[in-house]
Amino acid sequence: MFIILDSVTMASFPKTAQVGTIGSSVMAKNKLNYNKQKERFVNMDNSTQNYMEFDKLQWVCNKPLPNVGDEVHVKINGIGRSVVEKYFVEHGFIGLIVQPQNPPTWYIEQNGADSPCHVFPAECLELQVRNEDGQADTEFYDKVLHNK
């Protein structure tokens, strides 16, 4: 099964799924679904292509969003130095898709050496919001996340 995410993905996806031993009826069905999706996308007007699922996106950090290509230190699960590849949104919160530079052994065994990971600012050392004592700034996080 595949999901067409955007016009780039659609343009690069083969017209018939390369699924090996799956029968021709499944491949024909995939081709039909692909053509329907492509036709639907081509016929969308600009207002539909600009659809936003959330009224407001939140970057939970007091520092600017890092640029693609910037390095961050992912503290969560000992992932380590990583390069920002792109961004994602989960429940209205903006996160980073990063490529670990030297991931731990467990990560390689579980995901593969070249697998990117999804992280939020609080999971990156240089993006964590800290108070004067060096602790997580609970006042900031309560205000941003819980409107307190």
N, C-alpha and C positions, 0 to 999 in steps of 0.2 A: 504494500500500500504506500502511496506517496501523497504528499500535500504540496500544492503549489503555493509558494509564499509570495512571490513577486515576479515581475516581468523578467528579471535576470534568470531566476530559477526556471521559469517557464521556457525561456528561450534555449536554455542549456539542457533541459530534460529531453531524453530521446522520445520520439513519437510512440514507440512501443517499448514497454518495460523490458529490460534485459534481466529476465528472471530465470534463465537456465531451463530447467526441466518442467516448468509450469506449462500447462497445455495452451494451445493456440486460442481457445475460447477466452481464457483469462487475459491473454495478451491483446486480443481484439477488444475486450471490454476495457482494458486500460487505455488503449488507443482511443476508443470512443469517449471515455471520461476525459482524457487529455484534450481532445478536440473540443468537447463541451466547455471545459474550463478556459481554454484559449479563446473560444468565441465569446464567452461571458466576459472575460477580461478586456478583450478588444472593444466590446460594445459598451463598456462602462464610461460614463462621462467623468469629467475631472472632479466634480464634487464627491463622487463615490470613491475615486482613487485616493482622495485625501482623508478618508474616513479615520476617525480617532475613536478608539474604544473607551478612553477615559477623558473626562472633562479637564483633569489636571494631572500632569506627570510630576512626580516628586524626585528630586535628587537630594537624598538625605545626607548632606555634607555641607560644611561651611567653606569648602574650597571648590574651585571650578571643576567641571567635568574634565577629566584628562583627555588629551587628544589621542586618536588612533596612532599607534606607534610608541606612545609613552610607556615607560616601565613603572610598574607598581609592585609592592611587596605584599603578596597575599599571605596573611597570617593564618587564616582558617585552615585547619588540617595540614599545616606545614607545607603548603604548596610552594611558597618561595617567590623569587623574582619572576615576573610575568610581563608580557607585552600586551597592551590593549589592542584587540583586533577590531572590535565593534561594540555596540551597545544592545541591550535588550530591555524590555519592560515586563514586569511581573506585578500584577494587581496594582498598576499605576505607579510603581516604583522603578526608577531607572537603575540598571545595573550594567556591569561591564562583562564582555566576553573576552577572556584573556588567554594567551598561550603561555603556559608555564615554561620557563627556560631550562630548569633542571628539576623536574617533579620527583617527589619521593617514590620509592620502589612500589609501595602499595598502589599509588595512583597509576603508575605505568601498567601494573598487572591488572588493575580494574578497568582502566579506560584506554590504555594505549599511550605510547610515548608522545604522540603528536596531537592528542585530544585537548581541545581548549576547555576551559571551565567558566562557569557563570559565577560572578561574585558581586556583592554589594559594597558600597563604600566602607561600611564598618568592618569589613573583612580584610581591608587593605590598610597596612600600617600608616602610610602617609595620608590617607583619607579619613582616618578615625578622628572624631571630634573629642578632644580631651579638655578637661578643666585645668586650672593652675597647678593642681597636685599631680597631674599626669594620669588621672583616672578618667574613665569614660564620662563624658559630660551628660549626666542623666537629665539635667534641666533642659539642655538642647534637644535630646532625643524625645523626652516627654512632650515638649512643645510641638515638635515637628510631627511625631508619630501619633500622639494622643490628644493633641490640642489642649494640653494642660497649661 
